[in-house]
Amino acid sequence: MASKESLENLLGSFTIFLDKPFTVGDMVTVGTITGRVEKVGFRSTRLRTFDRSVVTVPNKKMIDAELDNLGLRPVRRVKFSVGLTYETSVEQIKKIVDDIQVMIDNHPQTTDQEGSKSKDQDARVRFDEFGSSSLDILVIYYVNSPKWEDLINVRQEINYKIMEIVRKNNSDFAFPSTTVYLQK
């Protein structure tokens, strides 16, 4: 039984060396583990996670599990909602949506899904739904880099600009709240 597992891991390492689904330095997700590949051995592969711990994954699992090589993506997708207060008018929402769309389309590091800067980007900003405490605007865009550092820097820039746009349009961000009506 023990030799069967060792043989499977050895065959897994040959598959990794020949197929090259990833190399040392790539950022990968295997199952629930995301980390940078530090070493590929005959029995296992070592990943350094975001919290700086080292996880050793048997090579059999590296080839049997779904593996997402994050470094091979030409772009990174960002998707989130912005919740505005219910006091925001229809005209204000339309202006905020338009302003955010233009700002994202004109940002130098946003792109379409294929990684090219075209007039028809895949970024979408839409009034999405009536939330329990907010009027929700859906924001989707792509950052023209597979690097984590570039992604978080662009997200920060765009988030600051969204804050400015919302305030410029005399609206505000909602927070979870409850209204209680008392009757006699």
N, C-alpha and C positions, 0 to 999 in steps of 0.2 A: 504494500500500500504506500509506504513512504517513498519507494523508488518511483512509483507511478507519478506522484506529485512532483518529484524532482525532475523527472523526464518531461512532464508537461511544462514546467517552468523553463527548462532548457530549450524545448521546442518553441516556446513563446519568445525566448530571447533571439533565436534564429529568425523568427518571423519579424521581430522588431528590427534586427540588423539588416535584413533583406528588403522588407517592405518600406521601412522608414516612415511609419505614420507620425513620428516625432523624432526630434534630436535633442541632445543636451542643450539647455537654454530655452526651449520652447515652454510656453505656458499651456497646460493641458487640464482638462477636467475628465476624471475617470470615476464613474459612479457619483459619489457625493464629495469627492476630494478634488480640489483645485489647487494647483501649484506649479512651480517652475521645475522642469526636469534637471536634476543635478548629476545623476549618474545612472547609466544603464549597465547592469551586470548580467551574468549568466542566469542567476536565480531571480533577481528582483530589480526594480527601478526605484530610485529615491526621488521624491518630490519635496520641494521646500514650499510650504503653504504661506498664505498671506500673513498669518500670525507667527511666522518664522520657525515653526516646528518642522521636523523632517518626518515624512511618512514614507515607509517602505512598502511598496506594492508588489506582490508576486507577479512575475511576467505573464503567467497564465491569465491573471485577472486583467492585465494591461491589454491583452489581445481579445479576451472574451467579452469584456464590458464595453459599453458604448464609450468611445473616446472622442472628445472634442478638443482639437488642437486650436486653441484660441489665437495662436500666433499666425495661423494661416489665413485668418480673416483679413480681407482688404480694408474693411470698415468695422466700426462698432456701433450698434444701435442703442439709442437712448429713448426710453418711453416712460412718461409719467403724467400725472394730472396736476393741474393748478386749480385750487378751490377758491372761488371768490365769494364774497358775502352776498346774501340774497337781496341786499339793497342796491346792487349793481344793476343798472338799466340795460335794456336790450342794445341801445346805441353804444354804451360803454363796452359791453361784451364784444360787439362786432369790431369796434376800434381796437380793443386789446388783442383779439384774435388776429386781426390784420397786421398790427404792429409786430407781434411776436413772429408771425409767418415771414414777414419781410426781413426782420432782424436775423432769423435763422437762415433764410435763403442767401443773405448777403454775408454771412459769417465766412471768413476765409478757410476754416477747417471743417465745414459741413459739406456733405456730398450726397450723391445718390447711392443706392445699394451696391452698385458695381464699383464705386470708388472714383467716379469721374465727376468733375464739377461742371454741371450742365444747367441750363436754364430751367429744365424740368426736373428739379430735385424730388426726392421721395419724401421730403419733410412734410408733415401734416400737422396743422394746428386747427382744431375744431372744437366748437362748443359741444360737449359730449353728453352730459346728463345733469339731471337735477339730483344732487346728492342729498343726504339726510341733513347736512349742515352747510352745504355750499353748492354753488353753481360751478360745475366742473368742466375745465377746458383740457382736452387731451393734447399732449405735445409729443410728437415722434420725429426724430431726426437721426442722421447718421454722421459719425465723426470719421474723417478721412485718415484713420490710423488704427492699426491693431494694438498699439501700445496703451497699457493701462494709464500711464502718466499723462499721455495726451488726452485720453478720454476724460479723466477727472478734471484736468485743467480747462478743457472746453466746456464741460458741464458747469463748472463754477462760473466761467465768463457769461454763459448764456443765462444761468440762474440769476446772477446780479442784474443783467439787462432786463430780464422778465420782471424783477422787483421794481426797477425803474419805470418800465412801461405801465405796470399796474398802478403805481402811485401817480404817474403823469396823467393817467386817465381818471383820476379821482375815485379810484376803487380801493379795495383792501382785500387781504387774504382772510378767508374764513377759518374758523377753528371749530372743533366739535362743540356743539351747544344744544341745549334743550329749552324749549319754551313751555311754560306751565300756565294753563288757564284755570282760574278758580271760578266756580259758579256757586251761587247761593242756593 
